[in-house]
Amino acid sequence: MEFSRMAFAANMLINQVLQVKRGETVLIITDTDRPRTITQALAYSAVSAGGEPIIIIMEPQQIGGQEPPAPVAAAMASAQVIINQSTYSLTHTAAVREAMGKGARIANLRNFTEEMMVNGGINADYNQVKKVTENLARLLTEADVIRLTTPEGTDFTMRSLGRKAIAQTGFVTKPGDLSGLPDGEATLAPLEGVTEGVVVAPYIIDQIGVVTDPFRMEITKGKITSITGGRQAMDLKRLLEKYDESGYNAASQFALGTNPACRVVPNTREVSKKLGTAHIAIGDNISLGGQSKSSFHLDMVFLNISAYLDGKCIIKDGQYQIDLEK
């Protein structure tokens, strides 16, 4: 794809999302599986804004939340602006937390494709996304009991009293901010050890892909106690057995998508931000203010959701029952 077609997204990221200033170092992290065209478009936009781009190319990580190689982490610790254009998310890593603590502004473009640089959620009105996201984050912060259901049979309940929700709005303008493109989610770390219920046939799972076979995951006292079903269920069981025990922490994250321009596509980077969806995570949630420390972080996305905050239905079958802009 020609650079000119990706210029809008690249320029929006550099000038609107990150607001790169003249003389700032802009670290672009990518890997050998990602399109070089996107990397170059980002670098050209950074130069045009007066930034000083630095590109690091690494081997692809094995899973989201895996720590990057030491030289990458060292570069992150000294950068003012960081763009993760690699295949997997680095958000839930000590490297990102250290960089944020030193004031870096970080944008997550993990698993981005050339097509996503032109179509879908990247074209949203981010001022509207910001308003909706901040309102939903406020409601999540004020709530204690959160329940999620889907037509497929998912039904589980989380508790979150005392946990503050984060509004990821597509703006990364202050030191220590983290967001990305396409973006739009109100997210928090539910209390560990209390989630109860069952997950049935989510739309897609990080690392596993779109769920096409029967899938059932039971959660008791915040832990995954059973995974049954077809190929995707077995893939997830094998993945969990490969990593640490904290990976069995279920609903370590709960998030509501807030971007109406995002599409239902087999890429969690985009579909998890779509207005009317929700996603949970298993594994690490330290970056969200939680207490589950794990070597990975893996999202599960649900469509056509119903969600209840302290018993009040705010969304029914994917349609919000409240005014999102008040």
Phi, psi and omega in degrees: 000140181291146179303324185301328180286338180260359185295323181301310182294317181297316180293323178296318179298313184289316189266327183260308184291309184263339182048056182298134182254156182303130177091352180284142174280132181241103181272120177253115180259124179223180177219176188288353177265352186263152181296127176296332181299321179293316179303314182292321178298318178295317181295318179298319179294322178297318178297316182296335178273358180093005178280170180242094184286141174232126183250128174242126178249124180235171170291148179301140173293168179271336185195155177296139180093355176287137180296138177288164176303153185306318179296327177292315179299321180295319177295320178299322183292342182248002182269149176273327180228135181231131174242119176267103179253020180277179186290322185245157180291140172254002187305317186263056179227156176296329180298317178292317181297322178294316180296317178297321179297334178268005174098007180292146172259128190236129176246133182258113174241033186300141177060029180285142176249163176301320181297323179289341176285350185241322188243163171083218191299338181294341182266012182292161169278099188287343172291320175292317178303319180299315182296312181296316182297315181295324178293317179291324176297322178296317179295320178295320180297321183284340185277162172243304183265120180242126179238138178236132175226158174222160178300335181286345178121358174299135179200104177215158185235134179241163172238146186216012184303128180092351178264132182266129177284152180248133177264109175264105196251355186091010176238129181229073191250350182246151178306133179086002179282151175220129175201211179171194178225148339295151182228177183132088173203143170258120192223149175210169175258107177299160178299136180286148172082010183232346182297136181225138173145203186220142174251124181235121171047065170297164181292313185209150178231131174311140175075334183263319180104189180297135182273111182250341180257167176306141183211128178216127180233121181260140183236128178227126181050043175079004182242143172289120182252343181201138171228120181227160178136215185261216189299315182294323177298316180292323177299318180292321177300315180295321179296315181296324179293338183280333186251197188277167184298329181294343176297342178278358177290114185263149184055045172289346174217145170228133183215146175249126177290146186226011185253110183289344181273347178290155187242160172277093180232156182283056179213112186296336179301323181265309188295332181290345179264353186294133177301128181101354176256169171220158170217151173240168176230159167241149180102222190288142172218019182300321181294343179261005181091013179268191184235013179265106180259119183220166179274002177206168178216126188225126183266148170235128185251139181240140177253164175051045188280157164239136182226142183232129176250114184050041176089348180268127179282117178260340179212133182235120179050042176086359180246122182291140181259005181232162175282113187284348184252016176241000000 
